[in-house]
Amino acid sequence: MPKNVKLTIAIFVAVFLIIPITAFLINKSNSEAIFLKTGSKHSSRPTIVLDSNDNPHLSWLSSRLHNSYSYDDFSINYIKKVDGEWVNISGEKLENKNSVVINNIGYARNENLILDKDDNPHFVWTNEHYNSHDGYTDIKYIIGKNDKWLLADGQKNHSESGEMTKGLIGQAPVLAVDNNCNPHVIYFGGLDEMDSSLKYSKWDDIGWVTAEGKVLSEENIKDIPIYPSWENSSTAIKIDKKGNPCVSWISRGKHEPWGDPQKRAAFFMKWDGKDWCNAGGQKYDATENLEMFKIAVIDCYGGFHDLELDSNDNPHIAWYGDAEEYGFSLEYGKLFYAKWNGDEWVDINGIDQSNQRINPFISGLGRWGIDSTSFVLDSNNNPHFLWTHEGKELHYSKWDGSKWVNIKKEENTRENTNITKSKYYVCSISFDLDSKDDPFIVWGINDSVPNLNKICYLEWNGKNWVTANGKVYR
């Protein structure tokens, strides 16, 4: 994944971060990781991305508790660090409500924050509306440029603006940006994500277009060859150096309770300028089945995943899997990893694992309950991982070229990869690497009790984990 693209791979705990205070507060007083209390709304899903100067950009989603079980009045929030100060898109110091990107957007979800090569932030999300019969979702997009939030065509954004193309609706959009700073989006089209197929569109000078460059419409948009979306648990998109999209997804199969074991697999495809192909360049046509795109059979329920492209445009993917045949047990959660070496899919050691079961990449650490993870490639094309264990431990590990090590380059153990043992639940984790390949991390904490739900922040300074105010983390 490019450093300006960071998507959280997570199985989200079904809780929002509750922050019942009336004004923004950045913690500057002690060595706790708690960083931001974000006002009277509920806040969730913090995401961090570093720009070309290693300055962090942070986003989160806020909402109002409508009743004991539902939320409304959603808003997307964004801040960045400039000259040691946290400011909004206009450069104003952080104050109550001035971090809001777009407000009063009904029911929002699937928001993605991406930075382009000019350090401009891009967002895509879905805005859900309901009537007495059917629900529908508009796919929305905006870019932060010249201190303003704009639509793709450069027009100023307003509260209910941001539609990619009027009349087109979909679910679960995922965003990437090419070297011309143009956005590319994949999403499940249609009213119901249980019935729809995967769609792709990009922005160019004439508007939102298909992979072939035709103006996007309901008539000409084609499905990416993929199992129906209700059989898939996660999708990802990255853009290669030629400006072409690369797409991966996890299939969980179609049968209850957790999918058909014969269809559980990880898949990858790319656009070569004319056709969708597999990693080796073999073109797809209607007579082919999806076996040509398969990376690996998954011997467990395939969960959320992410995709990265290395400096040679070779894809790397990682995914969460539950080791139980049926049911969902956090006790047996595992992480998996595979990469394309130019000729075939291999594991971290370069061993051919194509179309075979890939073993969990972490070894010697016992049975871990992994319920959230994030994945980044460093400047040497080596993967770094951040994950949670049993809800309250936050762990970090990286590949050094021959083995998995912790942040201090010590060989992995469960104890020395652990960053924090919290009495609160850790959820919605995200991280990025700076120009020295040191990580910056954000996450939410939640223990289902009001006043104890906040956004946390740590960065590695080469020797220690330090807080947002520069103090060594306890």
N, C-alpha and C positions, 0 to 999 in steps of 0.2 A: 504494500500500500504506500503511495506517495506520502511524504510527511505532512502535506496539507490536507490529507484525507483521513479522517478518523471516525470510524463507525464503531460503536459499542456492540460487541457480540455478547448478548446477555439473555438469560432467562430471568425476566424481571419478576421480583417479588410483587405480589398483587397489592401494593400499598403505595400511596403517594407520600412524599416527604412533607410533613405538616409543620409550618413555620408561623405561628400566630403572633407576630409582632407587627408594629405599624410602620416601621421605617427600615431601610436598608442598614445593615451593620456589618462592617468588615472587622474581623477580630485582629487586633494589633497588640494585644496585651500579654500573651503568654505563648508557650511552646506547644499548645494543643493544635491538632490538625484542623479543627473547626475554623472555617474561613468566612462563610457568608451566611447571614440570616436575611432572608429576602422579602420581608414584608408580611402583610396580613394574609396573603394568599398561600395556598399549598404549592409546593415547588417540587419538581422531579426531573430526572434524567439530565444531570449536568454532563456537559461534553467539553473537552479541552482540545485545542489545536494550537500549535506553535507556528508563528510566521517566520519569514526569512531572517529576521533579527532575533529569533528565539524569544520573542514576546508572546505570552500566552493569550489566547482568545477563548472566552468561556460563554457557553449558552446554557439555558435551562428553560423548562416549561412550567408556567404557573397556572393555577386554576383556583376556582372558588368552590368550597364544599356546598353543594346544592341541598343535599340532605344526607342522611347517614350512610348512603351507599353510592351516590353519584356526584359528578362535578360538572361545572359549567364556567362560563366567563374565562376562557383560556387566553393566555398570552405567551408569546415567545420572547425571551429576554436574551440580551447579548451585552457583554462588556469585554474590554481588552486592556492590557497593561502597557502604558506608554510612559517612559521616563520615571518608572517606579510608581506611577499612579494608575488606578483602575478608572477607566473612562468609558463613555458610551460611543456610538458610531460618530457623533459630532465632536468628540474630544472633550466633552463636559465631564467633570468629576462625578463619580457615582453618587446618586441621591435617590430618594424614593421615587420610583416609577420611571426615571429617565433611562433605564436600561431596556425598556419595552421596545421590541422590534415591531410587533403588530399585536393589536389588542382587540378584545371582544370578538373572538373568532369562533364562537360556538364551541363545538367539541373538536379539539385538535389532537392529532397524534402523528407518529412516524416522522417527526421533525429531524432533519439532518443539517449539521453545520459543516461546511467545507470552505477552505481558503484556496484561492487561485494563486498563480505565480506572482501576482501583484499585491498579494496579501488582502484582497477584497473578500469579505465573507459572503457566502451564498447559503440560502436556506431553501429546502423543499419540505412540504408537509401536506397532510390531508385535512380538510375542513369538513366535518360531518354535519349534515342537517337532517332534520326529521320532520315528517308530516304524519298524518293519521294512518297512512298506508305503507309507505316505503321510506327507507333511509337512503341517502346518497352522499357521496363524497366528491368534492372538487379537489383536484391536485393543484397546489399553489407553489409559487416560486418567487423569490425576491433576491436582490443582490445589494450589498452595501458598498456604495461608490461615491466618491467626492462628498463624504460626510452625510450622505443621504441614503435612504432605503428606496430602491428603484425596482421597476419591473424589468423583465428581460429586454424590452425594447427601449429602455432608458427613461421611460415615463415615471414620474414620482408615484410611489406606492401609497395607497390609502387603506383604511381599515379592512375592507372586505375585498380588496384587489388581490392580484397575484395569480389568477388562473393561468395555467399553461395555455389552454385553448378552450374557449367557451363551449360547453356542451359535452366535453370529454371528462369522464369521471373514472376513478380507480381507487385502488387500495395499496397500502404499504409501499410508497415510493422510496427509491434509493437513489442518491445523487452522486455524480462525479463531475469533474471539471477538466477540460483539455488545456493544452498549452496556449490556446487563443483566448482563454478565460471564458469559454462557452460551456454551459451546463449540458449534461447528458443524464437522462432519468430512465430507470426501469420501474415498472409498476404492474400490479395486477389490474387489468381493465374490467369494467363492468360494475354492476351494483353490489354483487355478492362475491367476496373473496373466495368463497367456497366453490364457485362455479367458473371463475374467470381464468384467463391465460395471461402469460407474461408479455408485456408490451415494452417498447423502447422508443424514445424520442430524444432529439437534441435540438439546440437552438443554433441557427445560423442567420445570415443577413436577411433572409426572407421570412423568418419566424421559426416556430417549432416544426420540425420535419421528421420524416422517417429515416431509417438507416440508409435508404436509397436516395434521400435528399428531396423527397416529395413533401409538399405542405401537409401537415398532419390533419387528418380528418377521420371520422369513424369509418369511412369507406376504404381508405387506403392503408390504415395502420395494420400491420401484419403481426401475428403472434410469433414470438420467439419459440422454436420447437422445444417444448417442455411438458412434463406431466401437468395435468390440471392443477391449479394453484392449491386446491385443498389437499393435495398429496404432498405439498412441499412446506417445509418449516422455516426456510430462510433463503434470501437472495442477496447478492452483492454485485457491484459493478466498479470497474476501474478502467482508465483510459491509457492506452499504450502510447509510445512516442510518435506513432503515426497519426494519432488522434482517433483511433478506432476503439470501440468498446469491447471489453472483456467481461464476461458474466459467469458467475458460479452460483450454484444452488444445492441445497440438501433436500433429498426426497425421503419422506418417511413412509411412503406406501399409502394405500387407501383404506385398509381395514382397521377396525377398532380392535383393541383400545389404542395402540400406538403405532399402527401402520403394518403393512404387509412386509414381512422380513425379506421377501424376494425382491422388493423394490427399494429397500433402504440403501441409499448410495449417495456419494458426493459427485457432482457433475461440473464441467467447465466447458465454455464455448467462447469464441471470439469472432468479431466481424473483420473480414480481410479487405473490405472496401467494396465487395460485390456479394459475398455470401457469408453465412454463418458456418464456421469451421470448428473442428476440435483443436486441441493444443498443438497437434502435429501438422495442421493445415488441411486435413481431409474435409472436403466440403459436404454439407448436408443437403439431401434432397428428400422429397416426400416418400421415397421408397425405403429410406434408412430408418432404423429405430434409434432410440436414444443411447444404445450401448456404446456408440462411437464417442460419446461425450463423457462416459463414466470414468471417474478417477479411482474410486475404491468402493467396495461393498462395505457397508457399515453393519457390524454385528450387534447393534443396539439401536435404540431410538435416536435418530439424528436430530440434534437441537440446533441452536443458532450458531452461525459461523461468520467468517469474514475472508476476504480475498486481498492479497497484495501482489503487486508486480515488482520484481527486482530490477536492478540496473540494466539487465539484458532483456527486459520485458517478459521474463519467465514467470508464470504464476505460482504463487504459494497460497495454500488455503489451510485453515484450521477450523475445527468445529468441536462443539460440545456433544457428548453422547452419554446416554444412561446405559449402564451395563446390564440392567435387568431386561429379560426378554419381554416382559409385560409389566405395566405399572410404571410409576415415576418415583424413583427413590433417590433423593439427593445423596444418600450415603454412598452410592456407587457411581456418581458422576465422574466422567473422565474427559480429558482433552486429547484431540487427535490433530495430526499435522501431515501434510504431503506437499511436495514441490515437483515442478516440471524441470528436468535437467537439460532440455533441448531435444531429447529423444524419447523420454518416457517419464512416467510418474514414479517418484522414488520417495522413500522416507527420509528422515533427517540425516541418516548415515549414508545416503546415496544408494540404498539397496532397492532393487526393483520391487515395487509393491502394486503395480498397476492391476486393476481389477481384482485385487486380493484384499483381504482384511488387513487394515493397518492397525498396528498395536498402539496403545496409548503412549504418547511421547515421553511422559514423565515416568520414571521407574524408581523403585526403591523407596517410595514414600507412603506405601500402604494404600488403603482404600480411602479415597478422598471424596468428600461431598462437594463437588464443584457446581455452583449454580449461577455463575456469571463470569464472563471472561472478555478480555480485549487483547488484540494482537497487532504488532508493528514490526516491520523490517528495519534494521539499522543500515548504516552506510556500507557495511561489509556483506549485506544481504543475509544477515543472520536474524532469526526471529527472536522477539522479546514478548513475554506474556505477563499479563496481570490477571489475577482471578481471585474469587472468594471461596472460602472453605467453610462449610457448615454455617453460612450466613454471617459470621462475625469476624472471621480472619481474612485479611487481605494479603495475598502472596504475589511475589514478583520473581521471575526467572528468565534467563536468556541463554541462547546457544553460543558457545565461544569458538565454534569451529570443530570441536571434537567431543564436547560434553555439555550437559545442562548445568549452569552455575547460577548462584544468586547475585545480587547487585554488587557484592564485594568480591566476586569471582571465585567464591568458595563452592565446592561441589554440593549439589542440592541435598538438603534434608528438609523435612517438613518444618523444622524449627527455624532454620536460617533463611528460608525464603519468605518467612512471615514478616510483614511490615508492621502490622498492628493487630493486637488482640483486643477487640472492642467489646464492651458490654452492650453495644448497640448493633442492630442489624445493618450490614453494609450492602448497598444496592446501587445500581446504575453507575458502574465504574467506567472510567475513560482515561486514556493516557496518550501522550505523544513524546517523541524523542527530539532533543535539541541537536545542534550542529556537532556536539561532542558525543552524541548517542546516549546522553543522560536523560532519564525519564522525568516528566511532569505529570502528576496524577490528580484527578478529582474523583470524588465519589459522594454519594449521599449516605446518611445514617438515619436509621429509623428503628424505634422500639415500640411503635404503636401507642405512644403516650405524647400528648401535646407538649410543646415547648422543647422537645428533645429531638427535633428533626431539622437537620442543617446540611449545608454543602461543605465538604472538607477538601483540603488542598495540600499536597506535598510536592517537593521537587528534590532531586538528588544533586548535590553540589560537588560530587566527586569523592566525598568522604562520608557525608551524612545525609539523611533525610532532613530537610528543613521545611519550615512552614512558610506561609505566604509573607510573613513579616521577617523572614530570614533567620529565625531562631531554630536551633537544633531541636528536632522532634524528640519528645520524651522517649 
